[in-house]
Structures are given as C-alpha cells and as structure tokens.
C-alpha cells in the first residue's frame, strides 16, 4: 500500500492536516478521501528509494573503482548500470 499521508497530499491539494486516516482542509473540515485512489497512487520517487537500497556501500564502490583502474575493468560501472536498469526512472 502507498504511504497514506504522501498519497493523500499528492492527490488532494486542499488537505493541510492528516490525523490517522482522516484528512482536513484549512478550515478544519473533513476531506472525503477515495481509498481506491490512495491505494493505486504510485510514488514518483520510489525508484530513488529502490536505488538507494540496491547500491553497494560507498566504501565498496570506491574499492571497485580502484580495482577497475588497476585492472582496466568496468566492475563499478557495471554495478551502477545494473542498479539503474533494475530501477528505472519513470518517464513523465
């Protein structure tokens, strides 16, 4: 399921406060939320979070870069390319 708060704020511009699963506008009026839309919402930044989890730690990446230079290989570049291919940036 999508992050409820983030999805509601993306879908309903008039929402200023969220308490649990109830949203309110600037006047304190409850905003009716369509949970089907909220559950279907796709976070446009999800690829960034997925890439962060897939990248190897920086120390390991630096080691890969060093040994690539020593051996004339492309291990680091291959790793980065694979992470980006596995977690593509959505087209707008």
N, C-alpha and C positions, 0 to 999 in steps of 0.2 A: 504494500500500500504506500502511496505517496506520503511525504511529510505533510501532515494535515495543515499546519499553520502556513507553511510556504505555499502550498497549493491554493489555499483559500485567499491568501493575499495576492497571488498571481491572477486568480480568476475573478475576484471581487474587489475592485478598486476602492469601493466605499468602506471597506472594513478597516477599522482602526484598532479594535481590541478583540482578542480572542480569549475566551475563558473555557478551557476544556474543549468541547466540540460546539460551542455556541459563539457566534461572531456578532459584533456590534458595530454600528456606524458611529460617526462623530457625535450624533445626538443621543447616543445610548440606546438606540432602537436595535432590536434583534434583526439580523440579516438572515434571510432564508437561504440555506446552503443546499445545493444539489449534490448529494454524496456520490452520485454516479459520475458527475464531472470531476469531483475531487479525486476519486479513486482512479479515474482514467488519465488524470493530469500527469504529464511526463516532465520531470525537472530538466530544463535545458542545460544545466550544468552537471548533470550526472556523469557524463563522460570524464569530467575533470576529477571527480572523486574516485572513479574507477581507475583512471590512470595513476593517481597518487598511490593507490593500493598495489598496483601492478609493477611500478618501477622498483628496481632493486635499491637498497640503501645507497646514499651518496658515496660512502667510503668504498663500497663495492664497485660502483660505477667509475670512480676515479682509478681504482686498480685495473679495471677493464681497459680504460683509456691508456694507462701506462703500458700495459702489456700489448695493446694493439699497436702502439707506437714502436715498441721494441721488436715485435714480430711482423709488423706490416699487415695486421689483421683488422677486421671490422666488427669484432665481438660487441663492443659498446653500441655502435651504430645499428647493428642488427637487433640488439635488445630494444633500443628506443623505437626503431621502426616497427617491431612486433607489437609493442605496447600500444602504439598509435593505431596500428591496423586492427588490433583486437578491441580497441575502444575509440571508434571514430568520432570526430566532432560532427554533430548533426548539421545538416545543411539547412539553411534558412529559407 
